[in-house]
Amino acid sequence: MTTEEWKAANARASVIEDVIDAEGEEITPSVAALAPITKSDALVRPAASVNDVEDAFHDYQALCARLLDRDDVQNIGGRSFRKKSAWRKLAVAFGVSCEVRERIYDRDDRNNILRAEIVVRATAPNGRYMDGLGICDVSERKFSKQNHDIPATAMTRATNRACADLFGMGEVSAEEITDDGPVVRRMTPEPRRDDHDVAFTESIVERLQPLPETYREMFKEWRRQQGIGWPIAKADVARVRVKVSDIVAEAAKDEAPF
């Protein structure tokens, strides 16, 4: 037997021994076999083909045209905005479910709600989801039933926003529009809740509530222009105190009999 034939015979014998061992005992895989296979790709790619994505958006637009009617849209400032009913219809049509993830209520000493923050999650049948934040506070307008209307408005805004973002449209809903325009979303981080002066905020409400609506709206517009949140942050207390005093004095002057 030549050297080459001897090596080949040994190789075949080794294979046979490995097979016998595999039948008789568990073979521990090597480290290489356990290493995950990864693919390096720095690009963010479409979830489907370009044609499929385009068809999906065309289907969405076609469904909106056929499903929604004039009662689902509100015209504000020469533009059309979809109302709560429109987003609920679309959610049902696409099988989207919504759930409340967080509720935060700020109350006065009489337990009346001054401000509501609600987070709603909209989830599609494929598991994709988006969270929407809705905020409403007592300074926006005169609420006839503030303990119901403020949380309900925040809930509607949060649900509408979650659905709009989930569909990829990013539209502003009618309930997010005030008489003066869209509800302003602060681009800078909100103060920590520890930085709010809740007692001072409640005192402001007590001072402004007896005044005619014109003066309350005056304060609301000034606060919006100044980017002051609600409850009022401690850093804003000084200038809010001055502004409220000016408004109260102006209201008293207008009501003076002489």
Secondary structure, 3 states (H helix, E strand, C coil): CCHHHHHHHHHHHHHHHHHHHHHHCCCCCCHHHHCCCCCCCCCCCCCCCHHHHHHHHHHHHHHHHHHCCHHHEEEECCEEEECHHHHHHHHHHCCCEEEEEEEEEEECCCCCEEEEEEEEEEECCCCCEEEEEEEEECCCCCCCCHHHHHHHHHHHHHHHHHHHHHHCCCCCCHHHEECCEECCCCCCCCCCHHHECHHHHHHHHHHHCCCCHHHHHHHHHHHHHHCCCCCCEHHHHHHHHHHHHHHHHHHHHHHCCC
